[in-house]
Amino acid sequence: MASIKTTPSGTFQLSVKNKLLPKTFWATFDTFEEAKRYGQQLDGLLAQGIVPASLLEPRKGPSTSWSLKRCIAEYVRANTLPVSETKLLGTIENQMLGVTSANMNFEWAESWIRTMKRQLNLAPSTIRHRHGALARCLDWILRTRPEILAQNPLRLLKRGFAAYSVDDERHVLANGGTVKVDTERDRRLDPEEEERVLAVLADASPERTFFILALETAMRMRECYTLLVGQVSTKKRTIHLERTKNGDDRQVPLSTPALALLAEYMSANADHIAKREGRLFPFWSGDASVYVLDATTADLSAKFKAHFTAAKVEDFGFHDLRHEATCRLYEKTTLSDVLIAKITGHRDLRMLKRYASLRGSDLAARLW
């Protein structure tokens, strides 16, 4: 039975006594809600006769704990994940060799975050991405194999865990590192810059169509270059995307300029598209292996960087087109955040708002 008491330091100490446990279990939490939630979860497991491996005393014989490598492998095998998430989990796995479910506790979670700051010197956004990928993996383990993991310690971290603390800053600077902070990318494409880029791109060329399509739809580069003619419906004025970066399908509506552009492009390039087995653009071979996709992305990024440089558009990359397109959705429509998220594919509205940085002059023009 779980009970909670307040400590002199203001934290909350949970104790659980049960005949299935070798001894009384103790744990300390920052908030009463966290302690209560974990206590209820543990009581529920014990009522079913399930004792999490992390709470058992070391014993001889086969262990019921899983290595982190196995947790990730089982999660990847049983779930359809975006390529980016699979790669991210592989990076995490290599970083934490030897970790098992038996030692995945709050201290381990804090230690991992601290390592990413003090030793790897990663940016807060990178830390959040890695944390999110592994947290989703452990959520699945918790749901499907509760005897392996009693709780997901990554979910117990305080909000803002990825920011560098004063101690983190002191440690990083003492070892020659750089204190990383969150920076919101707000580079916009001015109308004059857009005209210069279009002047550099040849009329009716795949690069010109590719550029305008990204600017009109807020689609990611990979979503654009892997497009098949069957995904485009001129009748419905939509592009259907399957298994996007977030693992979801979505329908992208086409503006009038985008619809006219694609209709003209597909008509003029019908023979070439047929020879490419329906691929709209010639940049990708059709090989869906991670290596080929990454290489295609890198090649296209470099190609458009050269185009932007030729157009004298500095400090601008292809991904900035997605930011610009999302801003224009805010400026040119009255769509809500939720509806814009359906177009752009953002799951987290907080992340979407980072793209919605409107020009100060545009905001000022709306004032009395």
URRAPE-V234624 format. One record per backbone hydrogen bond with DSSP energy under -0.5 kcal/mol. CO is the residue of the C=O (numbers start at 1). NH is the residue of the N-H. E is the energy in kcal/mol with one decimal. If there is no record, write none. Layout:
BEGIN
co nh e
CO NH E
CO NH E
END
This chain:
BEGIN
co nh e
1 17 -1.4
3 15 -2.7
5 13 -3.2
7 10 -2.1
11 7 -2.5
12 14 -0.6
12 29 -2.9
13 5 -2.1
14 27 -2.0
15 3 -2.3
16 25 -2.6
18 21 -1.6
25 16 -2.3
27 14 -3.6
29 12 -3.0
31 35 -1.7
32 36 -2.9
33 37 -2.7
34 38 -2.3
35 39 -2.5
36 40 -2.6
37 41 -2.1
38 42 -2.6
39 43 -2.6
40 44 -2.1
41 45 -1.8
42 46 -2.6
43 47 -2.1
44 48 -0.8
45 48 -0.8
45 50 -2.7
46 49 -1.5
49 51 -0.6
50 52 -0.6
52 55 -1.9
53 56 -1.3
66 101 -3.1
67 71 -2.2
68 72 -2.6
69 73 -2.3
70 74 -2.8
71 75 -2.0
72 76 -2.8
73 77 -2.3
74 78 -2.0
75 79 -1.1
79 81 -0.8
82 86 -1.9
83 87 -2.3
84 88 -2.0
85 89 -2.4
86 90 -1.7
87 91 -1.9
88 92 -2.1
89 93 -2.5
90 94 -1.9
91 95 -1.2
92 96 -1.4
94 97 -0.6
96 99 -1.5
99 68 -3.1
100 103 -1.2
101 104 -1.1
103 105 -1.3
105 109 -2.2
106 110 -2.5
107 111 -2.4
108 112 -2.4
109 113 -2.1
110 114 -2.5
111 115 -2.4
112 116 -2.0
113 117 -1.2
114 118 -3.2
115 119 -2.0
115 120 -2.2
116 122 -2.9
123 127 -2.3
124 128 -2.4
125 129 -1.9
126 130 -2.3
127 131 -2.7
128 132 -2.8
129 133 -2.1
130 134 -2.2
131 135 -2.7
132 136 -2.0
133 137 -1.4
134 138 -2.6
135 139 -2.2
136 140 -1.6
137 141 -1.9
138 142 -2.6
139 143 -1.9
140 144 -2.5
141 145 -3.2
145 148 -2.1
145 149 -1.2
147 53 -2.1
151 153 -0.8
152 155 -1.8
153 156 -1.4
154 157 -0.7
158 161 -1.2
160 163 -1.5
165 169 -2.7
166 170 -2.4
167 171 -2.3
168 172 -2.8
169 173 -2.6
170 174 -1.9
171 175 -1.0
172 175 -0.6
172 177 -3.0
173 176 -1.4
178 180 -0.6
183 185 -0.6
188 190 -0.7
190 194 -2.4
191 195 -2.2
192 196 -1.8
193 197 -2.3
194 198 -2.4
195 199 -1.8
196 200 -1.4
197 201 -2.0
202 205 -1.8
205 209 -2.1
206 210 -2.6
207 211 -2.3
208 212 -2.3
209 213 -2.6
210 214 -2.1
211 215 -1.8
212 216 -2.0
213 217 -1.7
214 218 -1.9
220 224 -1.7
221 225 -2.6
222 226 -1.4
224 227 -1.5
227 280 -2.3
228 231 -2.0
229 232 -1.3
231 233 -0.5
231 240 -2.6
232 234 -0.6
233 237 -1.2
233 238 -1.8
237 254 -2.8
238 233 -2.9
239 241 -0.6
239 252 -3.1
241 250 -2.1
244 247 -2.1
248 244 -2.4
250 241 -3.0
250 252 -0.5
251 253 -0.6
252 239 -2.1
255 259 -2.8
256 260 -2.3
257 261 -2.3
258 262 -2.5
259 263 -2.4
260 264 -2.2
261 265 -2.4
262 266 -3.1
263 267 -1.8
264 268 -2.3
265 269 -1.8
267 270 -0.9
269 273 -2.7
270 274 -2.1
271 275 -2.1
272 276 -1.4
273 278 -2.8
274 277 -1.6
276 279 -1.0
278 229 -2.6
281 284 -0.6
286 288 -0.5
289 293 -2.5
290 294 -2.7
291 295 -2.3
292 296 -2.6
293 297 -2.4
294 298 -2.4
295 299 -2.5
296 300 -2.6
297 301 -2.4
298 302 -2.2
299 303 -2.4
300 304 -2.6
301 305 -2.0
302 306 -1.9
303 307 -1.7
304 308 -2.8
305 309 -2.2
306 310 -2.4
307 311 -1.6
308 313 -3.1
309 312 -1.6
312 314 -0.8
317 320 -1.0
318 321 -1.9
318 322 -0.5
319 322 -1.0
319 323 -1.2
320 324 -2.6
321 325 -2.8
322 326 -2.1
323 327 -2.3
324 328 -2.1
325 329 -1.5
326 330 -1.4
327 331 -2.1
328 332 -3.2
329 333 -1.0
336 340 -2.4
337 341 -2.5
338 342 -1.4
339 343 -1.2
340 344 -2.8
341 345 -2.5
341 346 -0.6
347 349 -0.7
348 351 -0.5
348 352 -1.8
349 353 -2.0
350 354 -0.7
351 354 -0.8
351 355 -0.6
352 355 -1.5
352 356 -0.8
355 357 -0.8
356 358 -1.1
359 363 -1.9
360 364 -2.5
361 365 -1.9
362 366 -0.5
363 366 -1.2
364 367 -1.5
END
